Amino acid sequence: MRLTTAELFRRGIRGVLVGAALFGVVGTVAAVWENPFFIRMTPIGPWELMATALMALLGGLTAALWVPVCRLSGTSGGGIASFLGIACPTCNKLLMLMFGGQALLTWFDPLRPYLAALGVAAMAYAATNAWRSFRASRLDPPVVEVGITRSEAGLV
């Protein structure tokens, strides 16, 4: 199945819009930059803006390449892990209720860069799977006949 120029354009626009929305929303909610909506209680590390950009890039890429066969659970889990790694630990009410401020700053804050990196790696893996599913959906013709074995279809 060869994609038309219009379909490729729509996929590109979808990827850019999803990536830009992810960058804007996550960056604002995590208070990576100053904004009137959220105030950050801890200073921003040098890696947080880069992790936000990578998360948005990989999320947009996955959205552009998405096919109905592709699962988005890796992207979702990676996005949550990245967000927890990027966001201010003492600003997260759920984490504050579960662990308390002192435990968050002592134990969770030093692990945040690794959590963000793990989330970005999970999103990269999901984007790779989306790329494979996208290529497979374009290259492999669907087998329409019911009851045909894989060897008869030439898939073995």
C-alpha positions in Angstrom: 0.0 0.0 0.0 1.7 3.1 -1.2 0.9 6.3 0.7 -0.2 9.4 -1.2 1.4 12.7 -0.8 -1.7 14.0 1.0 -1.5 11.1 3.5 2.2 11.7 4.2 1.5 15.4 4.7 -1.3 14.6 7.1 0.9 12.3 9.1 3.7 14.9 9.2 1.3 17.6 10.4 -0.1 15.2 13.0 3.4 14.4 14.3 4.4 18.1 14.4 1.2 19.1 16.2 1.4 16.2 18.8 5.1 17.0 19.4 4.5 20.7 19.8 1.5 20.1 22.1 3.6 17.6 24.2 6.5 20.1 24.5 4.2 23.0 25.4 2.0 21.1 27.9 4.7 19.1 29.6 7.1 22.0 29.7 4.4 24.3 31.2 3.0 21.8 33.7 6.5 20.7 34.8 7.5 24.4 35.0 10.6 23.9 32.9 10.2 27.6 31.9 8.6 30.4 33.9 4.9 30.6 33.3 1.9 32.1 35.1 0.2 28.7 35.7 2.8 26.7 37.6 5.6 27.7 39.9 8.5 25.4 40.4 9.8 24.8 44.0 13.1 23.3 43.0 15.7 24.6 40.5 15.7 23.3 36.9 18.5 20.9 36.1 20.4 21.3 32.8 19.0 18.1 31.4 15.3 18.8 31.9 14.8 21.0 28.9 16.6 18.4 26.7 14.5 15.5 28.2 11.3 17.5 27.5 12.4 18.1 23.9 13.3 14.5 23.3 10.0 13.3 24.8 8.1 15.7 22.5 10.1 14.7 19.5 9.6 10.9 20.1 5.9 11.4 20.9 5.4 13.3 17.7 7.3 10.7 15.7 5.2 7.9 17.2 2.0 9.8 16.4 3.1 10.4 12.8 4.0 6.8 12.3 1.0 5.2 14.1 -0.8 2.4 12.4 -3.8 0.5 13.8 -1.6 -2.5 14.5 0.8 -0.5 16.6 0.4 -0.4 20.4 1.0 2.9 22.2 1.6 1.5 25.7 5.4 2.0 25.5 4.9 5.6 24.6 2.4 6.1 27.4 4.7 4.5 30.0 7.7 6.3 28.7 5.8 9.6 28.8 4.7 9.1 32.4 8.3 8.2 33.4 9.7 11.1 31.6 7.2 13.5 33.1 7.9 12.3 36.6 11.6 12.7 35.9 11.2 16.2 34.5 8.6 17.6 36.9 9.4 19.2 40.2 9.3 16.5 42.8 7.9 18.7 45.6 5.2 20.2 43.4 3.7 16.8 42.7 0.9 16.4 45.2 0.5 12.7 44.8 4.2 12.1 45.5 4.2 14.5 48.4 1.3 12.6 50.0 2.9 9.2 49.5 6.5 10.0 50.5 6.7 13.4 52.2 8.9 16.3 51.2 12.1 15.2 52.9 12.0 11.7 51.4 11.3 13.2 47.9 14.3 15.5 48.1 16.6 12.9 49.7 15.7 9.8 47.7 13.6 10.7 44.6 15.3 13.9 43.5 18.7 12.3 42.7 16.9 9.5 40.7 15.0 11.9 38.5 17.5 12.2 35.7 17.7 8.4 35.4 13.8 8.2 35.4 13.6 10.8 32.7 16.3 8.9 30.7 14.4 5.6 31.2 11.2 7.3 30.0 12.9 8.7 26.9 14.5 5.3 26.2 11.0 3.6 26.5 9.6 6.2 24.1 12.5 5.6 21.6 11.7 1.9 21.7 8.1 2.6 21.1 9.0 4.9 18.2 11.2 2.2 16.7 8.3 -0.3 17.0 5.9 2.2 15.4 8.4 2.6 12.5 8.6 -1.1 12.1 4.8 -1.4 12.1 4.5 1.5 9.7 6.9 -0.1 7.3 5.3 -3.5 7.6 1.9 -2.1 6.9 3.2 -0.4 3.7 5.3 -3.3 2.4 3.3 -6.5 3.3 0.2 -7.0 1.3 -2.7 -8.2 3.5 -3.7 -11.8 3.2 -7.4 -11.8 2.4 -8.2 -15.4 1.9 -9.6 -17.1 5.1 -8.1 -20.4 6.1 -4.8 -20.0 4.4 -1.7 -21.1 6.3 1.3 -18.9 6.8 3.5 -21.2 4.6 0.9 -21.0 1.8 0.9 -17.2 2.1 4.7 -17.1 1.8 5.1 -15.6 5.3 7.3 -18.4 6.7 
